[in-house]
Amino acid sequence: MSSPSSARRPQVQRLGLVGVGTALLLVGIASPAGAATDVVIPLEPTEVLLTAFPVENLGGSMDPMADPNAALTPTPVEVRYGGTITVDLPAELDDSGVGAELVFDDDADGTPEATYSSSLAPADPNHLAVTGQGTGSITVTLPADDPVAGDDAVLLLEPLDSTLSPAFTVVDPVSYALGFAAAAPAAQTVQPELIAASQVPCAITSTTRCPFPTPVTAGSTVGLDLTAGSPLRELGITDLTGVVVGLAAVDADGVPTGAAATLPVQVAGARASFAVPAGTAAGTYGLVVAQPVPSGGASVVAVELVVEPPAAAPVAAPPAAPSQPVVNDGLRSNTGVEPVADGAGGQVAVAAGAGMLLLAGVGGAVVVRGRRRPAAESGTCGA
C-alpha cells in the first residue's frame, strides 16, 4: 500500500533517520507510574513504513543514531544530458505502476525552471521516458540539454506499493538529487537502501504520544523480543543479530534533542538486552532499535521510554533501647526458650540450653523481647 504524502507528512516526526523525509513518531501522554526492572519490549509493530533511502546523495550510508535536527547537504549524483539513470529499487517495493518526474530548480527558490514528467504525452517536449516497471530496475531517459533548466534537478519516482503484507505502507516518492555534467557517465545506476520505520507499542502514524506502558529504572536491564508474529520477520529478519540500540533525550513534544547514544547489547537469538545507564536522569527518552535487513537497508523501531530513578535503599530501623538486666527467676528448663516476667506486664524470652551455648560463642547471651516491639520495628521503611 502506498501512502499519499499530503496525508502522512504532518503526522510523523523524525527520530534517528537522516534524510528519509519521514521518520519515527515520538509523541506522548502522561507518564504511567510504577517503574520496573527487567522490562521486555516486544518488537511487534502494527504498522511499518517503507521508504528507499538515497545513500548516494548522503555519503553512501545511513546512520540511524544521528541527530535528526542536523542540517544535511546532499551530494548530487552526476548524470549527463541525454543519458540515462537506472534506479535499482529494494525488492520490498512494488514498482509495477511507477512513473517519474524530473524537476529543475537551479536557483533553489522553490519555483521550477523546468519540469519533465512521464505522465505527459510522448509527443510533449517535456515527456520523460521511463522503462522497467515491474522489474525492480527503473530506467529514466534524461532530456537533452536545456539551457533554461540549469544543471541541478531532483528525480522523483512514484507511486510505489509494498510487496509485503498490509502491515507495510510505502512512503513515496523515492527522490534523488542530480547534477548534470558533460563529464558524467552516459549511463548511471543508483541503489537506494530500504528503510523500514516503525514504532511500538502504537502505530507510527498515530497522532498521540504512546510511551511504553511500563517505565524503566535507571541502571536496570531492558529486554527486546522479536516475537514470532512480528511483521519485521517479513523483511527476512529471523533473529536480532546485528541489532544496535541507542537512547536519545527528547523535548516536551517528544522530538529528539540530539544524537542517540549507542548502548552495548547482548543478543541471544530472537532476544536481546541492554542496560539503561545507571546515571541516566529521570525523564522521557527515545529508544532507537536498528537492525540490518538481509536484502539491504535497515529496520528502525522507535520506542518512547520513561526512565525513573532507582528506588532509594530502605532506611534501617533504629536500634531498640538497651534492656535492663533480667533476673532469670522464672527459668524452669535446661533447654528451649522459657517466658520470664519482665516487670512491665510483658514477658522476656531467654535463650537457654544449647541455644545459650551457640549465642555465647558469638559474644554472650542475647535477650530477645517477645510480644512487645519497639514502634520503629512495626513502621514502614523509608523510600
Secondary structure as GFF3:
##gff-version 3
##sequence-region A 1 383
A	DSSP	beta_strand	2	3	.	.	.	ID=ss1
A	DSSP	alpha_helix	5	8	.	.	.	ID=ss2
A	DSSP	three_ten_helix	9	11	.	.	.	ID=ss3
A	DSSP	beta_strand	39	42	.	.	.	ID=ss4
A	DSSP	beta_strand	48	53	.	.	.	ID=ss5
A	DSSP	three_ten_helix	55	58	.	.	.	ID=ss6
A	DSSP	beta_strand	77	79	.	.	.	ID=ss7
A	DSSP	beta_strand	84	88	.	.	.	ID=ss8
A	DSSP	beta_strand	93	94	.	.	.	ID=ss9
A	DSSP	beta_strand	99	104	.	.	.	ID=ss10
A	DSSP	beta_strand	114	117	.	.	.	ID=ss11
A	DSSP	beta_strand	129	131	.	.	.	ID=ss12
A	DSSP	beta_strand	137	141	.	.	.	ID=ss13
A	DSSP	beta_strand	152	158	.	.	.	ID=ss14
A	DSSP	beta_strand	161	162	.	.	.	ID=ss15
A	DSSP	beta_strand	168	171	.	.	.	ID=ss16
A	DSSP	beta_strand	174	180	.	.	.	ID=ss17
A	DSSP	beta_strand	187	190	.	.	.	ID=ss18
A	DSSP	beta_strand	193	199	.	.	.	ID=ss19
A	DSSP	beta_strand	216	217	.	.	.	ID=ss20
A	DSSP	beta_strand	221	225	.	.	.	ID=ss21
A	DSSP	three_ten_helix	231	235	.	.	.	ID=ss22
A	DSSP	beta_strand	244	249	.	.	.	ID=ss23
A	DSSP	beta_strand	261	263	.	.	.	ID=ss24
A	DSSP	beta_strand	266	268	.	.	.	ID=ss25
A	DSSP	beta_strand	271	275	.	.	.	ID=ss26
A	DSSP	beta_strand	283	292	.	.	.	ID=ss27
A	DSSP	beta_strand	298	308	.	.	.	ID=ss28
A	DSSP	beta_strand	337	341	.	.	.	ID=ss29
A	DSSP	beta_strand	347	351	.	.	.	ID=ss30
A	DSSP	alpha_helix	354	360	.	.	.	ID=ss31
A	DSSP	beta_strand	367	370	.	.	.	ID=ss32
A	DSSP	alpha_helix	375	378	.	.	.	ID=ss33
###
